[in-house]
Amino acid sequence: MLTNFLVIGSGISGLNFALNAAKKGKVLIVTKKKIIDTSTNYAQGGIAAVLDKTDDIKQHVKDTLETGAYHNNKKAVEFMVKNSTSAVHRLMDLGVKFAKENGELKLTQEGGHHHRRIAYVGDYTGKEIERILVKRVKDNKNITILEDAFALKLITKTKACFGAQIIHKNKIKTILANQTIIATGGIGQLYEFTTNPPISTGDGIALGVSAGCKTDDLEFIQFHPTALETNSYPRFLVSETVRGEGAKLINSKGEYFMETLHPLKDLAPRDIVAREIYAQMKNGPVFLDCTTKCTKHSAKFLKNRFPQIYKQLLKDGYKMEKDLIPVTPAAHYICGGIVTDLYGRTGIKNLFAFGEVTCTGVHGANRLASNSLLEALVFSNQIIKKLKKSATKFDDKISSPKLLPKNSPTTKLALHLKQQIKHLMWQYAGIIRNRSLIKKEAIPQMQKILTKLFQLSQNKILTNQTLTETENMAKVGILILQAAYHRQKSLGCHFVD
Ligand SMILES: Cc1cc2nc3c(=O)[nH]c(=O)nc-3n(C[C@H](O)[C@H](O)[C@H](O)COP(=O)(O)OP(=O)(O)OC[C@H]3O[C@@H](n4cnc5c(N)ncnc54)[C@H](O)[C@@H]3O)c2cc1C
């Protein structure tokens, strides 16, 4: 199969890139589950941008740098924020209807922001963005979508990419492309407790590294402070915008403990709030108080403003207006990834990356809330100005592994190893880390898991999606652990004891 642009992933970055690229050539999107199975579809809070007359670029840049512990690439931050207004307007032009009042965008606030600057659609912003982008992509004659198509391996030679091998309909297929785009999202599934959907297994980082891409900032994993404490998997997120509308964290003694801890109180940066909840949980459960008494908002307001959250909490037995909601931190977002420049270039010819899989440098050591949808959008808008069509010629023989049945004993073993990886990562690369344990315990144990996986695949002769995903998780796990070990001092969301 031949295409001009091969896009791996159907979240905001992949779909938005595809729409831009379709103006220049044929686009093929491969996505490993159904098209809407993305983190994008889960995003609740909204998208940050300079949209209010009293806000300005400088302040949004300052908030991003401050939250990122000044570890950010300032040039990339300025670039993103300067392009934020037009990026949100582009979404509106495509059909996304953000909340408005008297014709003006209604804006909300989240942790680390010193201004209300987050455009939203109820508490299901990502779902609405995904719905509109999918609609536009499906209407576009230059774009073809392959669902249940798993990118197994990139086809590379002498620091250039020529496409990918995929598993589709129980066959291994080769797709040759002029440009290949990694838009595979995050890594939350490496952790026992996460808000991320099942697709977030770090495949893109593993694909990129195998192709020779550089990675950076992998140790900066953001833990969202307020996932609902239940047995559900992934954990349901109670968006920070709930605190943006006045809800407060409260401990088992009835103390609003964030009040005295940080000038921004409950809206302090996520790493600070997550760590404090983690510490408080040693003495008992922590709750989010969104009751009418605390927020002064009526039950009607809460129901209308947070329809999805209200419904889910009700299912779990909680009424927002009168019950305290038990919350706990969960792995949420990776700030680092494949190193890219302002145009998504990876350093491998004809290979680009966008969205959560990248390290553009905008997030530094900690992501400012609602900057991720923005980053994915702004950068995937930009590249098209620099794209050149080059002929794809790849005459080398491409070897294919043999496909294992989905329910083989090997697959079951791989699933078992997946659980071990999640447990290891939560224990050693979680909210509070110990470098000596990472070196002595976590890295050797993860390496053992990887060796077992190589044995199961008979050194990559046999494979299937589960086996490759698990291998990807172990490989990316080792990279995260190594990065966490090498960062000696606490910074942003990397915290060492
Ligand atoms: C619960 C939750 C709430 C969030 N809320 C917000 C918010 O309010 N604001 C904000 O800015 N950010 C938020 N985020 C973060 C944000 O949603 C993500 O960072 C962003 O959507 C990532 O977009 P993406 O295009 O990079 O990846 P994704 O949207 O995750 O898409 C990745 C795609 O890659 C595909 N894929 C992966 N591996 C392969 C493979 N091997 N082969 C083929 N396809 C593959 C997946 O199937 C999927 O289609 C939230 C995240 C979560 C989980």
The ligand as an ORCA input file, in Angstrom:
! r2SCAN-3c Opt
* xyz 0 1
  C      -9.162     11.760     31.448
  C      -8.329     12.782     30.706
  C      -8.682     14.124     30.768
  C      -7.902     15.076     30.099
  N      -8.303     16.382     30.112
  C      -7.598     17.293     29.402
  C      -8.046     18.648     29.305
  O      -9.086     19.023     29.832
  N      -7.281     19.512     28.583
  C      -6.123     19.161     27.970
  O      -5.464     19.993     27.342
  N      -5.692     17.875     28.024
  C      -6.401     16.950     28.708
  N      -5.968     15.647     28.744
  C      -4.762     15.274     27.969
  C      -5.122     15.238     26.490
  O      -6.400     14.670     26.342
  C      -4.113     14.421     25.702
  O      -2.806     14.819     26.002
  C      -4.333     14.618     24.197
  O      -5.671     14.357     23.886
  C      -3.418     13.688     23.420
  O      -3.770     13.750     22.071
  P      -2.938     12.913     21.034
  O      -3.504     13.186     19.696
  O      -1.502     13.144     21.235
  O      -3.192     11.371     21.483
  P      -4.531     10.552     21.738
  O      -5.724     11.412     21.735
  O      -4.305      9.699     22.929
  O      -4.585      9.595     20.460
  C      -3.628      8.589     20.279
  C      -4.034      7.736     19.102
  O      -2.969      6.867     18.724
  C      -3.471      5.555     18.497
  N      -2.379      4.605     18.680
  C      -1.557      4.450     19.748
  N      -0.646      3.486     19.493
  C      -0.903      3.014     18.239
  C      -0.331      2.013     17.419
  N       0.705      1.276     17.811
  N      -0.876      1.804     16.204
  C      -1.939      2.522     15.770
  N      -2.523      3.481     16.512
  C      -2.006      3.723     17.723
  C      -4.587      5.431     19.510
  O      -5.426      4.353     19.197
  C      -5.221      6.810     19.360
  O      -6.027      6.825     18.217
  C      -6.744     14.679     29.390
  C      -6.400     13.324     29.330
  C      -7.185     12.375     29.968
  C      -6.817     10.924     29.876
*
